[in-house]
Amino acid sequence: MNAFFRKWWTYQRERFPVFAHGLLILAFSFSAVAFSALLRGGMPTWSSATVAFANSFLAFLQLRIADEFKDAREDALHRPYRPVPRGLITLRELGWLWAGTALVQAALALWLDVRLLPWLAVTWTWLALMSREFFVSEWLRKHPVITLFSHMFIMPLIDFYATACDWQPEAGRAPQGLFWFVAVSFCNGMVIEIGRKIRGLPEEEKGVETYTALWGRPMAVAAWWLALVTTLVCAWQAGRQIDFFLPVVGTLGILLLASLVVGVYFLRMPMKKWSGKFEAISGLWTLALYLLLGAIPLFFS
């Protein structure tokens, strides 16, 4: 039992840090139910917040598991230090874990409101298509921008389901203005995805497709900045729906300026080790973004 626990503990530490991810996912999911509740003029229930968090957490874990299957061949060739190629965890074990998480998600949907199941099925379907690269893997490999966009559609689907945990049981239909919050999730997914794949020159690995390697450092940073600006615009519109746009724009504007400075410094100092720094900034941005669109305005309502 101790060996069983240790290997899964090691896996989560290396591939899906529970506590670090959990904090962001909690902000993400609670913001979704809070934003929905603010739009309909009510308050989120503990049951809706709990199901939204549990489902979101398991959905992001499923994304990690899907990546393990999708990248198994390349990991074996270029990243033998990862848990699956080095034999710590098998794909079979991860497959059983995925099945278990899906059962928990379905049970939670049945408990809260059976009408959530179709929305859950939509998310599962898109994730399944992603894991098979939409059956056009070679074509997508040649079009990384389309790959990025197609993969990021999972973010608004997860977020939409989290909002549905509030409005489906309470109102039966999505409240007006929800579009901007879902758009925020899509654009912010770009921020996180691009940010985690910006590397300094000494950190580039053979076989690892980073955006700095694919597009070059200036283009990768410009794409990250564009994702930040687009997210800010959508967040401004979302903030308008709940009469909280000034704090949203003010706080995110400061973080955007800081991100511009970091990007410029990165372009001037490419030989430094930058792995994780852009990802950390993207995480801070994400935490502030969702708190400003959920928990904080709910407190002042």
VMD Tcl script that draws the C-alpha trace (Angstrom):
set ca {
  {0.00 0.00 0.00}
  {2.82 2.41 0.83}
  {4.47 1.75 -2.55}
  {1.12 2.24 -4.29}
  {0.58 5.56 -2.52}
  {4.15 6.72 -3.16}
  {4.01 6.16 -6.91}
  {0.76 8.08 -7.30}
  {2.06 10.83 -5.03}
  {5.15 11.09 -7.21}
  {3.02 11.15 -10.36}
  {0.85 14.00 -9.13}
  {3.89 15.96 -7.99}
  {5.52 15.70 -11.41}
  {2.52 15.84 -13.75}
  {-0.51 17.23 -11.92}
  {0.41 19.06 -8.68}
  {-2.82 18.74 -6.72}
  {-2.44 21.74 -4.44}
  {-1.10 24.20 -7.00}
  {-3.66 23.19 -9.61}
  {-6.40 22.90 -7.01}
  {-6.13 26.56 -5.99}
  {-6.51 27.79 -9.57}
  {-9.29 25.33 -10.31}
  {-11.14 26.39 -7.16}
  {-10.96 30.03 -8.26}
  {-11.96 29.02 -11.80}
  {-14.97 26.91 -10.76}
  {-16.27 29.16 -7.98}
  {-15.99 32.16 -10.27}
  {-18.17 30.32 -12.79}
  {-21.02 29.60 -10.37}
  {-20.68 33.04 -8.73}
  {-20.77 34.86 -12.07}
  {-23.84 32.89 -13.13}
  {-25.53 33.64 -9.81}
  {-24.75 37.35 -10.11}
  {-26.25 37.44 -13.60}
  {-29.50 35.88 -12.44}
  {-29.60 38.00 -9.26}
  {-29.17 35.15 -6.79}
  {-26.52 33.38 -4.72}
  {-24.70 30.14 -5.53}
  {-25.48 27.14 -3.36}
  {-22.84 25.03 -1.64}
  {-23.94 22.03 -3.73}
  {-23.50 23.86 -7.04}
  {-20.07 25.18 -6.00}
  {-18.95 21.74 -4.81}
  {-20.03 19.94 -7.99}
  {-18.52 22.65 -10.19}
  {-15.17 22.36 -8.40}
  {-15.11 18.56 -8.35}
  {-16.09 18.30 -12.01}
  {-13.57 20.95 -13.09}
  {-10.76 19.36 -11.08}
  {-11.47 15.93 -12.58}
  {-11.81 17.42 -16.08}
  {-8.35 18.96 -15.89}
  {-6.98 15.67 -14.56}
  {-8.59 13.96 -17.56}
  {-6.82 16.43 -19.83}
  {-3.49 15.45 -18.29}
  {-4.29 11.74 -18.69}
  {-5.32 12.27 -22.32}
  {-1.97 13.98 -22.96}
  {-0.15 10.98 -21.51}
  {-1.81 8.73 -24.08}
  {-1.44 11.18 -26.95}
  {2.25 11.87 -26.27}
  {3.29 8.34 -25.23}
  {5.41 7.66 -28.31}
  {7.21 11.00 -28.27}
  {7.76 10.82 -24.52}
  {9.37 7.41 -24.90}
  {11.72 8.80 -27.57}
  {12.55 12.24 -26.19}
  {11.40 12.43 -22.54}
  {12.23 9.09 -20.88}
  {12.40 10.83 -17.50}
  {8.61 11.25 -17.34}
  {6.55 8.86 -15.16}
  {5.00 6.76 -17.95}
  {8.10 6.05 -20.09}
  {10.23 5.33 -17.03}
  {7.66 2.81 -15.79}
  {6.38 4.54 -12.65}
  {2.78 4.52 -13.94}
  {1.33 2.54 -16.84}
  {-1.13 3.79 -19.43}
  {-3.47 1.02 -18.33}
  {-3.52 2.41 -14.81}
  {-4.16 5.90 -16.14}
  {-7.00 4.56 -18.27}
  {-8.67 3.08 -15.21}
  {-8.18 6.38 -13.38}
  {-9.85 8.25 -16.26}
  {-12.81 5.86 -16.16}
  {-13.14 6.36 -12.40}
  {-13.14 10.14 -12.72}
  {-15.86 9.95 -15.41}
  {-18.04 7.83 -13.11}
  {-17.63 10.38 -10.31}
  {-18.54 13.23 -12.67}
  {-21.66 11.40 -13.86}
  {-22.71 10.60 -10.29}
  {-22.31 14.23 -9.25}
  {-24.38 15.40 -12.23}
  {-27.15 12.94 -11.35}
  {-27.09 14.12 -7.75}
  {-27.28 17.83 -8.56}
  {-29.49 17.84 -11.67}
  {-29.89 15.11 -14.28}
  {-30.17 17.80 -16.98}
  {-26.43 18.38 -16.56}
  {-25.58 15.04 -18.16}
  {-25.90 16.20 -21.81}
  {-23.52 19.11 -21.14}
  {-21.09 16.69 -19.51}
  {-21.33 14.39 -22.54}
  {-20.40 17.28 -24.84}
  {-17.22 17.91 -22.83}
  {-16.32 14.21 -22.86}
  {-16.86 14.04 -26.62}
  {-14.59 16.99 -27.35}
  {-11.92 15.57 -25.02}
  {-12.12 12.21 -26.80}
  {-11.72 13.91 -30.18}
  {-8.76 15.92 -28.85}
  {-7.06 12.76 -27.59}
  {-7.31 11.33 -31.11}
  {-6.19 14.66 -32.63}
  {-9.56 14.78 -34.43}
  {-8.30 11.92 -36.60}
  {-6.10 14.32 -38.60}
  {-2.95 14.28 -36.47}
  {-0.48 14.72 -39.33}
  {-2.40 17.69 -40.73}
  {-2.66 19.30 -37.30}
  {1.05 18.82 -36.73}
  {1.65 21.05 -39.75}
  {-0.81 23.69 -38.48}
  {0.09 24.44 -34.84}
  {-2.17 27.48 -34.62}
  {-5.23 25.43 -35.56}
  {-4.11 22.76 -33.08}
  {-3.89 25.41 -30.37}
  {-7.37 26.76 -31.10}
  {-8.99 23.32 -31.37}
  {-7.50 22.21 -28.06}
  {-8.47 25.42 -26.27}
  {-12.16 24.90 -27.01}
  {-12.15 22.45 -24.12}
  {-11.69 25.38 -21.71}
  {-15.02 27.14 -22.42}
  {-16.76 23.74 -22.41}
  {-15.48 22.98 -18.90}
  {-16.30 26.51 -17.80}
  {-19.77 26.45 -19.33}
  {-20.52 23.23 -17.46}
  {-19.34 24.86 -14.22}
  {-21.74 27.76 -14.77}
  {-24.50 25.26 -15.57}
  {-24.07 23.81 -12.08}
  {-25.63 27.09 -10.92}
  {-28.16 28.10 -13.58}
  {-29.44 24.66 -14.61}
  {-30.91 23.70 -11.19}
  {-31.96 27.26 -10.33}
  {-33.32 28.73 -13.57}
  {-33.26 25.99 -16.19}
  {-31.58 28.19 -18.79}
  {-28.35 30.16 -19.17}
  {-28.60 33.81 -18.06}
  {-28.03 36.63 -20.52}
  {-24.42 37.89 -20.54}
  {-22.84 34.51 -19.89}
  {-21.13 34.54 -23.30}
  {-18.43 36.97 -22.18}
  {-17.45 34.82 -19.23}
  {-17.13 31.77 -21.46}
  {-15.08 33.85 -23.93}
  {-12.78 34.81 -21.06}
  {-12.11 31.12 -20.44}
  {-11.18 30.49 -24.06}
  {-8.81 33.44 -24.28}
  {-7.27 32.80 -20.88}
  {-6.67 29.20 -21.90}
  {-4.45 30.66 -24.63}
  {-2.58 32.69 -22.02}
  {-1.82 29.59 -19.96}
  {-1.02 27.32 -22.90}
  {1.35 29.74 -24.62}
  {2.91 30.88 -21.35}
  {3.84 27.37 -20.26}
  {5.63 26.72 -23.56}
  {7.89 29.77 -23.65}
  {11.48 28.73 -22.97}
  {14.92 30.27 -22.94}
  {17.41 28.99 -25.52}
  {19.30 26.68 -23.08}
  {16.01 25.02 -22.06}
  {14.76 23.92 -25.47}
  {14.60 20.11 -25.73}
  {14.72 17.98 -28.84}
  {11.25 16.63 -29.61}
  {9.49 19.12 -27.29}
  {7.31 21.49 -29.29}
  {7.48 24.82 -27.50}
  {6.12 27.99 -29.06}
  {9.52 29.63 -28.87}
  {10.89 26.75 -30.97}
  {7.94 26.74 -33.40}
  {7.52 30.48 -33.92}
  {10.70 32.05 -32.58}
  {11.01 34.05 -29.37}
  {9.57 37.41 -30.60}
  {6.49 35.79 -32.16}
  {5.86 33.56 -29.13}
  {6.01 36.50 -26.74}
  {3.83 38.61 -29.06}
  {1.24 35.80 -29.16}
  {1.27 35.63 -25.34}
  {0.80 39.39 -25.11}
  {-2.05 39.23 -27.63}
  {-3.75 36.50 -25.58}
  {-3.43 38.66 -22.45}
  {-4.91 41.71 -24.18}
  {-7.77 39.69 -25.70}
  {-8.53 38.16 -22.30}
  {-8.55 41.64 -20.76}
  {-11.05 42.88 -23.34}
  {-13.37 39.92 -22.72}
  {-12.96 40.32 -18.95}
  {-13.90 44.00 -19.28}
  {-17.09 43.02 -21.09}
  {-17.81 40.28 -18.54}
  {-17.23 42.78 -15.73}
  {-19.75 45.12 -17.31}
  {-22.40 42.41 -17.04}
  {-22.05 42.41 -13.24}
  {-21.20 46.13 -12.79}
  {-17.63 45.37 -11.70}
  {-15.58 46.32 -14.75}
  {-13.44 49.07 -13.16}
  {-11.70 46.79 -10.62}
  {-11.31 44.16 -13.34}
  {-9.71 46.51 -15.86}
  {-7.60 48.29 -13.24}
  {-6.10 45.18 -11.67}
  {-5.57 43.26 -14.90}
  {-4.16 46.38 -16.54}
  {-1.40 46.52 -13.91}
  {-0.65 42.83 -14.40}
  {-0.59 43.34 -18.16}
  {2.03 46.09 -17.81}
  {4.14 43.80 -15.62}
  {3.81 41.05 -18.24}
  {4.97 43.43 -20.96}
  {8.09 44.22 -18.92}
  {8.83 40.54 -18.33}
  {8.40 39.79 -22.04}
  {10.80 42.54 -23.06}
  {13.36 41.36 -20.51}
  {13.03 37.80 -21.84}
  {13.69 38.95 -25.42}
  {16.80 40.78 -24.28}
  {18.12 37.91 -22.14}
  {17.38 34.71 -24.11}
  {20.20 32.69 -22.54}
  {18.71 32.79 -19.05}
  {16.60 29.94 -17.69}
  {12.98 31.01 -18.12}
  {11.18 27.68 -17.71}
  {8.19 28.12 -15.41}
  {8.40 31.91 -15.13}
  {5.86 32.69 -17.85}
  {3.70 29.87 -16.55}
  {3.82 31.37 -13.03}
  {2.87 34.82 -14.33}
  {0.02 33.26 -16.32}
  {-1.13 31.48 -13.16}
  {-1.13 34.72 -11.14}
  {-3.05 36.45 -13.94}
  {-5.58 33.61 -13.99}
  {-6.09 33.66 -10.22}
  {-6.67 37.43 -10.22}
  {-8.93 37.22 -13.27}
  {-11.33 34.67 -11.81}
  {-11.39 36.18 -8.33}
  {-12.32 39.52 -9.89}
  {-15.13 37.94 -11.91}
  {-16.51 35.74 -9.14}
  {-15.68 35.71 -5.46}
  {-14.86 39.41 -5.00}
  {-17.94 40.92 -6.72}
  {-20.13 38.32 -4.99}
  {-18.77 39.52 -1.64}
  {-19.70 43.12 -2.48}
  {-23.13 42.30 -3.93}
}
mol new
graphics top color blue
foreach p $ca { graphics top sphere $p radius 0.5 }
foreach p [lrange $ca 0 end-1] q [lrange $ca 1 end] { graphics top cylinder $p $q radius 0.2 }
display resetview
